């Protein structure tokens, strides 16, 4: 399979041969949905907490006598049916939202996402995206020349601090290394720009 390669100035160069296994797989929507939901669930802190009726303060005295008032009998103002009362089934801070995804399933899902992005021409490769110095305007000019001015994810083989600092003030641009790509990042951006080194790294990880 061929993947179009551009220079950082926007000019196209010779196409790059990429693995059909990684960038030519069939799209499996159910599989992609599974790994995206699992990734989001595994990122939850699970720190929310609510109080049951025994943890809510107050309510130590019976609000009114059992009989003779014409009202329904009540034993405490902290009953779950009262405003300000405790929850019947409260959330606890030790809730576990994690979902297990097998490595083979995760790799297959990532291959499916990358292949679909390549088919839709939302994934392009560049020879290099290195920045000599942290210059936001210079990076914005490069992306404009590549017609990437919406939601862009730049994937590099190794961490480039100058590139990260240059993209920090561009709200539509994210930067990550190839070893840290995840399904949410790939699905959540309109265009993916990968360096040729990052493409080869993805092939090594997902083949």
Secondary structure, 3 states (H helix, E strand, C coil): CEECEECCCCCECCCEECCHHHHCCCCCHHHHHHHHHHHHHHCCCCCCCCCCCCCCCCCCCCCCCCCCCCCCCCCCCCCCCCCCCCCCCCCCCCCCCCCCCCHHHHHHHHHHHHHHHHHCCCEEEECCCCCCCCCHHHHHHHHHHCCCCCCEEEEECCCCHHHHHHHCCCCCEEEEEHHHCCHHHHHCCCEEEEEHHHHHHHHHHHC
